[in-house]
Amino acid sequence: MARTAIPYTSAVPNGSVVATPTTIDATNDHVIAKAEPEKTVLRVVASTGGNLTIKTGSYPPALAAGLGDLSITVGVETRDIGPFESGRFLQNDGSMLIDATTIVGTIVALKVPRNT
C-alpha cells in the first residue's frame, strides 16, 4: 500500500506557526516527499507509546546508509526528533521514510529554515 504523506510545515524565523498534524498511520507508515533532512524536525504527539523508525536511505545518495535505521521509542508524550542527515536517511527519489509501530497520535514535519 502507499505510504501516508506528511507535508512540511515551514517554521518562521523569529515567529511562530500553527502546524496541521497528520494522524499516525501504523498500517501504511509515512513518507516525506522532496525531503530536506538537515532542515527536518518531526514532532510526535503520542497517546499510546511505540517505536518510530526513520528508515535508512538508499545508496546513492545515502553514503552513510550502512549505519542503519534510527529507531526511537516514544512514550505517551510530545517528542521532537531531528534534524537528520541526508547521507544516512535520504532515499534515491528524494524522500524520507518513517515507520510507526503501535503509536496512536499525530506527527508533524517541521522544515526549519537556515537564516543567513
Backbone bond lengths (Angstrom), bond angles and torsions (degrees), N, CA, C in turn:
res aa  C-N    CA-C-N  psi(-1)  N-CA   C-N-CA  omega(-1)  CA-C   N-CA-C  phi
1 M - - - 1.446 - - 1.522 109.20 -
2 A 1.301 114.49 158.31 1.460 119.97 179.79 1.518 110.22 -74.00
3 R 1.318 114.49 142.12 1.462 120.07 177.05 1.527 109.46 -71.95
4 T 1.326 115.64 150.44 1.457 121.94 177.05 1.526 109.02 -80.16
5 A 1.320 116.01 127.87 1.465 121.41 -177.80 1.527 111.08 -75.68
6 I 1.327 114.10 141.30 1.460 121.10 171.28 1.529 106.14 -112.59
7 P 1.327 117.77 111.70 1.467 119.05 178.92 1.523 110.41 -76.33
8 Y 1.320 115.39 152.97 1.458 119.92 175.27 1.524 110.48 -75.57
9 T 1.326 115.26 145.19 1.450 123.26 165.26 1.518 105.09 -114.63
10 S 1.333 116.89 120.21 1.463 120.52 -177.63 1.514 110.46 -80.71
11 A 1.321 116.04 123.56 1.461 120.83 174.48 1.528 107.83 -69.58
12 V 1.317 115.89 151.98 1.455 121.86 -176.72 1.520 108.64 -109.20
13 P 1.350 117.56 122.88 1.466 119.06 178.05 1.531 110.79 -58.44
14 N 1.314 116.39 133.92 1.462 122.48 178.59 1.525 112.40 55.95
15 G 1.319 116.80 33.52 1.461 120.46 -177.97 1.513 110.51 -152.34
16 S 1.315 115.23 -159.41 1.460 120.79 179.55 1.515 109.15 -140.38
17 V 1.309 115.19 165.51 1.453 121.09 -178.93 1.524 108.37 -146.56
18 V 1.323 116.28 147.65 1.459 121.62 173.65 1.518 106.35 -105.83
19 A 1.321 116.29 116.38 1.461 121.64 -177.37 1.525 110.52 -93.26
20 T 1.324 116.24 143.73 1.455 121.58 173.46 1.519 107.83 -93.13
21 P 1.325 117.83 113.01 1.468 119.99 -176.20 1.527 112.52 -74.74
22 T 1.317 114.82 156.43 1.459 123.64 174.40 1.527 107.24 -105.72
23 T 1.321 116.72 132.54 1.460 120.48 177.26 1.524 108.83 -66.65
24 I 1.324 116.07 131.63 1.463 120.22 -179.58 1.523 109.38 -64.98
25 D 1.320 115.13 129.56 1.455 123.28 -178.41 1.536 108.12 -109.92
26 A 1.324 116.30 90.37 1.462 121.04 -177.18 1.527 112.22 -70.57
27 T 1.316 117.40 -14.52 1.468 121.03 179.07 1.520 111.61 -83.13
28 N 1.331 117.10 -48.78 1.465 121.56 -174.56 1.521 113.72 -101.34
29 D 1.333 117.52 -12.31 1.461 123.02 -178.23 1.534 110.54 65.01
30 H 1.346 117.14 -166.24 1.461 120.03 -168.99 1.517 113.10 -137.62
31 V 1.337 114.13 160.86 1.463 122.14 175.99 1.527 108.36 -140.78
32 I 1.329 115.72 141.92 1.462 121.84 168.76 1.519 105.28 -111.94
33 A 1.335 116.52 112.41 1.460 121.31 -179.86 1.527 109.33 -78.05
34 K 1.318 116.25 152.30 1.467 122.12 179.17 1.527 110.60 47.44
35 A 1.319 114.68 50.88 1.462 121.35 -174.38 1.522 112.17 -72.19
36 E 1.308 114.25 148.60 1.460 123.07 171.70 1.531 106.49 -126.40
37 P 1.333 116.53 82.48 1.466 120.88 -171.02 1.526 115.02 -53.22
38 E 1.329 117.94 -40.02 1.472 119.81 -178.46 1.525 112.75 -66.60
39 K 1.316 117.19 -17.24 1.468 121.88 179.16 1.532 111.90 -107.46
40 T 1.337 117.69 7.70 1.463 121.83 -172.57 1.521 112.18 -103.92
41 V 1.339 115.13 127.75 1.459 122.48 170.72 1.526 106.72 -126.03
42 L 1.319 115.95 127.16 1.464 121.23 177.75 1.518 109.39 -95.30
43 R 1.319 116.75 132.52 1.467 121.87 173.67 1.522 107.27 -111.20
44 V 1.330 115.05 116.65 1.461 121.93 179.79 1.520 107.65 -109.18
45 V 1.327 116.06 125.79 1.466 122.22 174.08 1.522 105.73 -113.45
46 A 1.334 115.74 109.08 1.463 120.79 -171.74 1.518 111.55 -111.83
47 S 1.350 115.71 132.40 1.460 120.31 173.06 1.523 110.96 -98.13
48 T 1.342 117.31 -14.83 1.461 122.64 166.62 1.523 106.61 -136.74
49 G 1.306 116.06 146.95 1.454 120.50 -176.12 1.513 113.20 -81.30
50 G 1.322 114.25 171.68 1.460 121.55 178.34 1.514 109.78 169.30
51 N 1.302 116.45 -162.19 1.462 121.49 -179.34 1.516 110.94 -111.05
52 L 1.318 115.36 137.85 1.455 122.97 172.97 1.522 105.99 -114.09
53 T 1.324 116.74 128.00 1.454 120.76 -176.99 1.521 110.01 -123.06
54 I 1.329 115.74 124.26 1.455 121.73 172.02 1.527 104.49 -91.13
55 K 1.325 116.29 117.71 1.452 121.08 -172.78 1.530 111.27 -76.55
56 T 1.310 114.76 142.90 1.455 121.79 175.80 1.519 109.54 -58.85
57 G 1.325 115.19 140.58 1.458 120.51 178.79 1.511 111.88 -75.03
58 S 1.321 115.22 179.47 1.458 120.48 177.44 1.522 109.92 -100.46
59 Y 1.315 114.11 149.03 1.462 119.84 179.09 1.514 108.40 -102.03
60 P 1.331 120.76 128.15 1.464 125.41 -17.46 1.515 110.75 -74.19
61 P 1.278 121.88 164.72 1.456 131.01 11.42 1.524 114.43 -92.08
62 A 1.324 118.71 -8.01 1.465 120.58 -173.89 1.529 110.71 -80.10
63 L 1.313 116.24 90.94 1.464 121.68 -177.40 1.527 112.04 -67.21
64 A 1.345 117.35 -26.77 1.464 121.81 -178.82 1.527 112.02 -101.20
65 A 1.319 116.80 25.20 1.467 120.76 -178.72 1.527 111.96 -59.40
66 G 1.329 117.11 -25.59 1.449 120.93 -180.00 1.520 114.39 -63.04
67 L 1.341 116.93 -14.29 1.469 120.22 177.88 1.524 111.71 -73.24
68 G 1.326 117.45 -16.77 1.460 121.13 174.87 1.521 114.22 87.64
69 D 1.315 114.46 -177.47 1.461 122.45 179.98 1.524 110.68 -67.67
70 L 1.329 115.84 157.27 1.465 122.17 171.33 1.519 106.81 -107.34
71 S 1.329 116.84 115.76 1.459 122.00 -179.22 1.520 108.86 -110.52
72 I 1.328 115.83 126.68 1.465 122.96 -178.84 1.529 107.81 -119.38
73 T 1.314 116.63 127.73 1.458 120.57 173.51 1.519 108.23 -85.65
74 V 1.327 115.18 123.73 1.457 122.11 -178.29 1.519 108.57 -111.95
75 G 1.323 116.53 128.49 1.456 121.35 176.17 1.521 110.03 -92.54
76 V 1.324 116.20 -162.79 1.462 121.02 174.03 1.520 105.37 -79.76
77 E 1.339 115.74 94.68 1.461 121.14 -169.56 1.514 110.54 -169.10
78 T 1.323 114.86 174.90 1.455 122.62 166.59 1.516 106.10 -105.52
79 R 1.331 116.52 124.70 1.466 121.62 -175.24 1.517 109.05 -129.34
80 D 1.334 116.75 129.70 1.460 122.77 173.13 1.522 107.82 -100.46
81 I 1.334 116.27 130.43 1.455 122.21 -175.56 1.525 108.87 -129.30
82 G 1.318 117.24 128.81 1.457 121.32 177.71 1.507 110.59 120.31
83 P 1.299 118.65 -178.46 1.463 129.15 4.48 1.527 112.36 -72.69
84 F 1.330 115.26 176.71 1.458 122.12 -171.07 1.522 111.02 -122.75
85 E 1.330 116.03 173.16 1.456 122.51 178.83 1.528 110.37 -105.55
86 S 1.328 116.30 125.72 1.467 120.02 175.51 1.513 110.70 -57.27
87 G 1.312 115.88 -40.29 1.458 121.51 -176.65 1.513 114.30 -64.65
88 R 1.312 117.20 -9.09 1.459 120.43 178.33 1.524 112.48 -115.73
89 F 1.337 118.41 -33.11 1.464 120.41 -168.21 1.527 116.29 -118.22
90 L 1.314 119.50 -7.76 1.464 120.62 -176.82 1.531 110.55 -78.49
91 Q 1.328 115.84 129.44 1.464 121.67 176.65 1.534 109.25 -81.06
92 N 1.332 117.16 162.85 1.459 119.29 -177.65 1.526 113.58 -69.64
93 D 1.332 118.74 -10.75 1.465 120.98 174.01 1.528 111.69 -96.57
94 G 1.349 117.50 6.81 1.460 121.69 178.35 1.514 114.62 87.08
95 S 1.314 118.26 9.11 1.470 121.67 -177.99 1.526 110.87 -102.59
96 M 1.332 114.53 170.16 1.460 123.06 168.66 1.522 107.03 -120.63
97 L 1.343 116.31 142.26 1.460 121.62 -179.44 1.519 109.73 -112.13
98 I 1.341 116.03 132.05 1.455 122.38 -179.05 1.529 108.39 -126.63
99 D 1.327 116.15 125.84 1.458 121.79 176.19 1.521 108.89 -108.37
100 A 1.330 115.84 142.94 1.465 121.49 177.91 1.520 107.99 -127.36
101 T 1.314 116.34 130.28 1.460 120.81 -179.81 1.518 108.99 -116.41
102 T 1.294 116.67 117.72 1.468 126.08 175.94 1.521 114.88 62.97
103 I 1.314 119.27 6.27 1.472 120.09 178.42 1.519 108.84 -80.25
104 V 1.318 116.02 130.83 1.460 121.97 170.60 1.513 105.87 -110.28
105 G 1.318 116.09 124.15 1.451 119.88 -178.41 1.513 111.23 161.09
106 T 1.331 115.44 -152.07 1.454 121.07 -177.86 1.523 110.36 -131.14
107 I 1.329 114.23 162.36 1.459 120.81 178.64 1.525 108.65 -139.96
108 V 1.322 115.25 142.32 1.464 123.02 176.91 1.514 107.48 -130.06
109 A 1.343 116.18 138.90 1.463 121.21 173.57 1.523 107.79 -105.80
110 L 1.318 116.07 108.89 1.452 121.06 177.70 1.527 109.15 -92.33
111 K 1.333 116.25 132.22 1.459 121.17 174.20 1.519 106.92 -100.86
112 V 1.317 116.01 112.30 1.451 122.15 -176.29 1.524 107.98 -91.25
113 P 1.335 118.49 120.20 1.459 120.37 -177.39 1.518 111.44 -74.20
114 R 1.303 114.57 155.00 1.463 120.40 171.79 1.503 107.24 -96.72
115 N 1.308 115.34 116.92 1.464 119.64 179.22 1.514 109.35 -81.07
116 T 1.324 116.53 139.97 1.461 119.98 178.18 1.494 110.66 -111.07
